[in-house]
Structures are given as structure tokens and as C-alpha cells.
Amino acid sequence: MKPRQEEMLKNQEWHLERREQKQSGGEGSPSGENSFLEGGEILGRGDTLSQETAEATIQLQNGFKREGPPEDEALKEHGRRPSPDYSGPDNDGSPSSPGEEMVILKRTVKEEEMLPAGERRREDALMGELSEMVQKVVKKSSWWEKHGIDDAIITLNFLILPGGFLLLRSDSIFSFLLGIVVLGMAHYTITVKGSHLASHSSLVESKSWGKVLAVFFLEVCSSFTAEQGSYNHVKLHHGYTNVIGLGDSSTWKLPFLNRYVYMFIAPIAIPVLTPLAAIGLLKEVGLKTAIRTLCCIFLGLYSHYWLLLNVSEFQSMWSAIGCMLLTRSFLAHPYIHVNIFQHIGLPMFAPHKKPKRIHMMSCGVLNLPRNFLLDWSFGHSLISCHVEHHLFPTLSDNMCLKIKPVVSQYLKENKLPYNEDSYLSRLKLFLDKYEELMVHAPPITELVGIQ
């Protein structure tokens, strides 16, 4: 790298740190309509480095659909051409290696400077323009649409909990199994959907109540630490989606397990591993926070155990604990799968060469099709509207679903990726390429000026 480029890159990194320090006004994520700008427009303008480097790599993994024009047309449109390292389709039109297609794009610094001023402004304004469009939808929405629908779903699951515990008292096998299903569904709706929305302060507009709800849902209900949960998910994963070493979803990888154990057996251990992981993270927080977290986790677990003994009338400690594990692992398999399907296997970026926010989110995030069971338990923002959620993380599940047509149309019109794929297709991909995706270090993809 030339000395001038090194100096420019250092200056960009310094300004990035200054901007991030100014934007971080406290713990957690902002809430309410004012925070919408913080989660979208402001972050979209200043949280990524402008690219002065000369090379860019686009790597497309088999197994997801990318909307927009073919790569060759996009290259012609913007006056770029593949380098001699191009590993493209064979004569028959199929990729040269199964499941992979590599294109090396090159743009010199002079070429970057020669771009029309309008095009440079357009690249910088993409996120701001989309944010304005989405904000119009948000302003026209009622409180019921912004918070009420999701709050009602979570409240309904709390209300059906007594029925689930009472069903476990029955001598009928059908009633007992129905009780397991009811408690399992309610548990995952409360712990996954509730905790996810609470970590983003999307349940209510009050910041104070948002922090209280985050502690309740993450620590009491989910047996995890609220501070570390919010930091790892909101600050790292959302701030640096698919950036190697920061938000690259590597915490979900267990390379010492083979594909079948990881995909089908290991998820059963989620109820045990979650509180153990939380206790391991307590060394990162203060003493008062650690004591509070331990008390909340104990309260949540003991309450579940006490209800099984006194309401469901289990006769022994081990039978009650076994039922706890069964209900708390009811949807553990799709929970693990969804968390890896929607990021791993998509483009990955180096920390100092990550693209603009809108490019990073559209390239590194994938939507799954709508599914009533998963939409109800996990929420739209984790299933069919994950791209929308990463672009505007403070919006609720229902609002992500409402802005989905606006976001998808805008990305496609601006020739940006809008990744979608089915659950079964991703499952097949991860089983076929488990070693490449979940064991070995992911390859870095650099994106420059994608439009």
C-alpha cells in the first residue's frame, strides 16, 4: 500500500472511532421514533470506511438467491472488467467449481477519484434515502403496529403458561404431550422473541422500561446476562455484521463437532449451555451486575422447577428437571439453524475494509421464507425480515414485516443484493459444506462501490 493510501486509511479509522464514540450515548440500543434515525440514517452515513483500496472480491456461495442483474451486466454497466484471475463459468455456463464463483474486480484510486460526483454522492446517500422512505412508513404507523402487536403476542404466551402446567398433571398421554408443546412454544416465544426485541429496546418507547424488560427477558426468562447479551448482539453483531473477528457469528461454531452431531444432537444441550455460558461471562461485568444476574437466573430456573413440582405435580426432582430440559429444547434445533443459516456462508469482510453499511447488510444477511411456527416463536425480524432488521434494528417484528416491501424493492432497484433462501436449502448446504463453513476460517470478501 502506498504511503498516501496508508495515511488516508488511518485518518478514516480515526474519524470512524470518533463518530462511534459520539453515537454511543449509553448501554443497549435507543428506542422510540427518535432512535430510529440512530439505528438507520445516522449509522448508515458514518459507520463504515470509504474504500480507497484497489481490489475487491465478490464471493457467492451456492445455496442462496441473489436478486438483481447478472454480474456480467453489472460489470459492464459500471465500466469494470474481470481480472485474469477470474474463475468463472465453464463453456457450458456452469461454475468452474461446485458451489463457488469468484470474481476479482479492480478499481484504482484514480478511477475512484474520476467517478462522477453524482455517483459518489449517491453511494454515500443510499442508506439515508432508504431511511427516509422507511421513516415515512413508521410515522404513519400507530402504536399498535409499532409495539402493540408484538407485545400482545408475548403477553398471550405468558397467559397460556398456566394451562400448559396444568396439562402436565393429566394421566392422558395426549394431554401431557400437548402440555409439552404449549410450554415449549411459550418458552421460545418469551425467551427468543421477547429477549431479542428487549435487547433492541423494541418492546416499548421508554428507555427506562426498556432496560428493565431487557433484564427480565434476558436474565430471568433466558438465563443469560443482559449486559453481555446486548453488547455481543447489538454492538458487535449488528455493528459489524460478517466482519471477521467482530460480528462474524463465530460464537456459533464448534469445529470439534462433526456435522451431524452439531446439526441434530448438540442443540439439545442449549438449556444447559446457556446459563453456563452466562456465568462464564460474568467476569466481564461489575460485582453488583454479576450478583443481580446470578439472582435473576436462579429465580427463573427455580420458578420453572417449582411450578413443575407444585402445579404439574411431578413426584421427583429428576422428572421435573427432565421436563424442564424437554420444554427448553423444544425448538432448539431451528434456533441454532436460523442463527447460522442467515449469515455464515455469505460474504465476509476484513475489519479495515468493510463496505458501506447498506452494502454490508444487504450482502451479509439472508431472509428465510415466512413460517407460522418460527414467525410466532422467533419473530419476523429473525426469520423472513432479517435483512430489514439488520438495516433498521430498533424496529419491532411487525414493523420489519411492514417495511419489507419498501426495503426489498429499493435494494433491487439499486442493484443491491437481497438474499433469500429456503430452510431446507440452507440445511442441505450446511450438511454438504460443513467443513468449509463451520470449521475452517471463512474467506474474506471485499466489496468496493457495489451499486
N, C-alpha and C positions, 0 to 999 in steps of 0.2 A: 504494500500500500504506500502511495506517495506521501511525503510529509504533509502536504496541504490537505490531503484527504484525512489523515490521522488527526490533524488539528481540528478539522471541521467535525469529525465524528465525536471527539472529546467534548467539543462545545455543545453539540446536540445532546450528549448524555448528561452534561451538567444542567442544561436547561430542562431536560426531562425530569431530573431529580427535583429541581426547584418547583416545577409545576405539580409533581405528585405530592410534595410537601404542602403546598398551598391548598390542594384539593382535599387532602385528608384532614377533615375537621374533627374527627373523633372515631370511636370504635363502631364497627358494624357499618351498615350502609344507610344512606339517607332515606327518608320516607316522605310521602306526600307529593303534591304536584311540583313543588319547587325542586325537590330532589330528582325529579325526572330529568331535568337538564343536566344534573351532575352525573347521572347514570348513562346519559346518552350523548347529548350535543357537546358538552364541555369535554368529557372524556374522549369523545371521538375526534376532537380537534388537537389534543395535545398530549396523548399518552403513548405515541409511537414515534420512532425516529424516521426522518426523511431519508431516503435511500440514495447515497452518493456512490455506492459501490458499483462495480462494473458488471457483475454476473448475477443471474437469477436462475433458480432451478424450480421447475414445477414438477412435482411427482404425484401422479394419480394412481391410487391403489384400486385394484379391481374390487367391486362389491358395493359401490355407491354410484348414484346417478348424479351427474353434474349438468344442471340446466344452463342454457346459453349456447352460443355459436360454437362450432368446432374450433379446435386450437389453431388449425392452419388458417382459418378465416380471420381469427383474432390477430394472428401474427401479421397477416397481410394488411389488415386494417390499420395497425399501428406502426407499420413500416419496419417490423423486426423480422429476423430470419433465424432459423435454427443454426446452431454451430455445427462444425464437423463431428462433434461428439454425439450428435443426435442418434438416439436409439429408438427409432420409430417403427411403424408397421412394416411388415414384410410385403412382398409383392401382392399377396392375396388380401392385404388390408388388415390382417390380424396383428396384434402386438408382437414384437420380436421375442419377448419373454412372457410367459403366462402371468397375468395379473399385474403387470407393470408397464408403464410407458414413461420414458424420461425425455424431457425437452430442456435443452440448455438455451436460455435467452441471454443475449448480451446487449448492454447499452452502456456506452461510455459516458463519462461525466460531461463531456462536451455535448453529446447528443441530448443528455438530460437538460442542459442549460439552453439548448436550441429549441426545446419544446415550446409551442405557443403558450403565451402567458395564460390564455383562457383555459388551456388544458391543465396547466399546473394548478390554477385556482380550482378547477373542477375536481381534481384529485383530492385537494385539501377540504373541499366543501361537501363531499359526498355524505359523510356522516351527519353534518349539520343539516343538510337538505332533508335527509331521511328523518332526522329527529323532529324537524318542524312538521313534517307530514304526520308522524305518529302522535306528536303533541296535540295536533288538532283533533285527532280521534279521542285522545284521553280527555281533553277539555269538554268534549261533547258527551262524555260518559257520566253516568250517575254514580253515586257512592255504591249502590248495589252492584253495578257492573265492575267497579274498580276493586271493591273489597268484599261486599256482601255475599256474593255467590260462593266464593271460596270459604269465607268464614262460616257460612251455613252448612257447607259440606263437612267441614271439620267438626262443627258442633253436632251435627247429626250422628257422626261416628262416636262421639262421646255418649250420646243419648242411647245408642244401641248396645253399649258395653254391658249394662246390667242384664239385658236379655241374653247376651252371649254367655255370661257366667251362669245364669240360671239354666240354660240349655244343657250345660255340662253336668247338671245334677241328675238328668234323666237316665233311666236304665235302657232307653232305646238307643241303638247304635246310630240310627239316622239323626236323632236329636243331638246326640253327642258330637257327631261329625259336623252337623250344622253349627253347633256352638263353636267348634274349632274354626270353621270358615268365617263366622261372624267376628270372632275375636282377632283372627289373623288379618282380615280385611281392615278392621278398625285400627289395629295396631300400626299397620303400614300407612294408612291414610294420615293418622296422627303423627307418626314419627318421621315419615318421609315427606309427605306433602306439607304438613304443619311445620316441621323443622326447617324445611327448605325455604318456605315463604317467610318464616320468622327470621332466619339468618339474613334475608334481604330486606327486612322491615317492610314486607308487603302485605301484612295482615291488617295493619291499622296505619293511620296517618300520624299518630302521636309517636315521637321518638322515644319518650319515656316508657310508654306502654310497649313499644316495640322491643326494648331491651328486656323488659320483664317477661314478655312472651318468648323471646329467644332463650332465656334461661329455663323457662318452664318446658318448652318443647324439646330443646336440645339436651338438657341435663336430666330433668325428671322423667320425661317420656322416652327419650332416645338413649339415655345413659352415656352421653358424650359431653365434653367440655364446650361451653358456649363460646368462650373467647377463641380457643384454638380452632373450633369448627368454623366460626365466622372468618377468622384470619385465613385459614387454609383454603376455604372455598371462595369467599368474596374477594379478598385481597389478592391471593395468588392465582387461583384457578381462573377467575374471571378477569383479573387484571392482566394476566399473562397466559392466555389460553394457548395451549400447544407450544409454549416456549420451553425449550429444553432446560431442565433443572429448576423450573419455577412452577408453571401450570401445565405440565405435560402429562398429567394423570398417572405418573409413575407410581404413586402410592397404591394403586390398584394392582400392580404387578407383583406376582410371586413366582419368580423364574425357577425356583426349586421344585415346583409342582408341574406335573405333566398336564396336557390339555384337558383330559377327561376328568381328572381329579379337580382341577381348578374350575372347570365349567359346570360340573354336575354334583360334586361331593363337598368341596370346600365351602360353598355358600351356607351349608347347614350350620357351620361354626360361627356365623355372623353374630348371633346373640351373645356368644361368649367372648369373641374377639373385640367387640365394640367397647364394652366397659374396660377391658384390659388395656386397649389402646388409649382410652381416655385417661386412665390412671398413669400410663407412661408419659403422657403429655403434660401432666400437672407440674412437672419440674420447670416448665416454661412460663408458669404464671406465679403470681404472688401467693403468700401464705393464706390470706383471707379468701382469695378466689379459690384456692385449692380445697380449703375446708368446706366452703359453700358447695363446690362441685361434688365432693365426696358425699356430703349430706343429701344433696338432690338425687344423685344416682342411687344411693341407698334407699331413699324414700320411694322412688319409682319402682325399683325391683321388689322391695319388701311389700309395697301395696299390692302389686300383682300377685305375689305369693300368698299374702293374707287373704285376698279375695277368693283365691282358689281353695284355700282351706276352709274358710268360713261361709262363703256363699255357694261355691260349687261343691263343697263337702267332700273334697279329696281326703282320703284316710291316712296318707303317709306323706312325708316330706319329699321323697323321691318321685312319687307320682305327680305331685304338684310342680316340682322342678321340671320334670319331663314334659308336662303340658305347657309350661312357660316356654321351653325351648321349641316345642312344636308350633305354637302360635307365633312366636317371634321370628321363626324361619319360614313362615308360610309363603311369603313372596320374596325370599332371599335370592333365589336364582335369577328372576328377572331384574331384581335390584342390582346385582353385580353385573349382569349382562348389559343393562342400559348404560351404566356408568362407563363401560369400556367401549361399547359399540359406537357411541356418539362423538368420540374424539380420537381414540387410538386407531391408527391406520390412515388417518387424514394428514395433510401437510403439517410438518413440524418446523419450528423456527429457532434460530440462534438468538440469544438474549440481545446482542448488539445489532442484529439485522432483522428484527421483527417488522412486519409491514404495518401500514396504517390500520387503525382499529377495525374499520369496516371490512378491510380485506382479511385481516386475521380471523375475525369471527365468521365471515361467510365461507372461508376456505377450511377452517379448522373445526367446524361444528356441523352436525348432521341431525336431521329430523327423522323420526320413525313415524309410521302411519298411525292414525288415530285408533285407539283400542280402549273400549269402555272400561275394562278391568284396570288397566295400567293408568289410563287418564284419571280415573276416580281415585286410585290409591297413591299414585305418584304425582299427578298433576300434569296439565298440558305443557308447562314450561320444561318438564323433564322428558317428555315423550314427543309429541307432534309439533311443538313450538320451541324446540331447544335453540334454534338459530335466533328466533325473535327474543328469547330470554337472554341470550348472551349479548345481544345488541342493546337491550333495554332491561337490565337485571332487576330494577326496582318495581317493575310491573307485576301484577298478580297473574295467576294462571289464566283466569278468564280474560284479562286484558291482552295477554300474549296471544290467545286464540283470536281475539277481536282484531288485532293489528296484523295478523298473519297474512291476509290478502295484500295489504299495503306493502309489507316488507318483501314478500316473495316477488311481487310484480316489479318493485323498484330495483331489486338486485338483478333480476333477469333483464330488465330494460337497460341497465347499465353494464351488462355483460359480466356480472359478478357471479360466482358460484352460488347455487342454492342446493346444497346436498340433501338428498332424500334416499332412503333405502328401507327395505322391509326387515322385520325382526329375524325371520328365518334366513334371509340372505346374509345378514351380518353374522349370524350364528355359524353358518356354513363357512364364511370367510375366516372367522377366528379359529375354527377347528382345522381348516386346511392350512392356515398360515400362523399357527400359534407360536412357533419358534421365532418367526420373523417379527411378529407384532408384540409379543408378550415376554420374550426372553432377551433378544438382542436389543442393543441400543437403537432407537429409531433414527433413520436418516434425516438430515436437516434439509428443509425446503426453503429457499429464499425467494421471496416474491417482490418484484420491483415494478411499480407502475401498472399493476393489473387493473383493467377497466372493464 
